[in-house]
Each structure stands twice: as structure tokens, then as C-alpha cells.
Amino acid sequence: MLTLIRRVSAAMSAAGLIAAFLRLRGTGGVPPRSGGWRPLDGPDLR
């Protein structure tokens, strides 16, 4: 029983370390392909 608890604890610790590493590393994601800035003209300049 103690061996099972140790294995579960080791697995949870490893998962937590991997999750923290990925969270801190971050990829920034993919920039949006639509929207953003557009030139203003006419009545939009008010």
C-alpha cells in the first residue's frame, strides 16, 4: 500500500513540475488573423 502511495505521489509531482514548466515557458499562441487596426475615413474621424 505504501508503494502505491509513493508512486501516485511521484506521478503527481512529475505532472505538477511539467505543468509549471509549460506555464512559465509559455508560447504566446498564434496571433489573430482577423480584426486589428483599420484606417479611419469620413465620419469615423469625429
WODAHU-V416352 format. One record per helix or strand of 3 or more residues. SS is the DSSP state (H for helix, E for strand). FROM is the first residue (numbers start at 1). TO is the last residue. If there is no record, write none. Layout:
BEGIN
SS_FROM_TO, SS_FROM_TO
END
This chain:
BEGIN
H_2_25, H_42_45
END
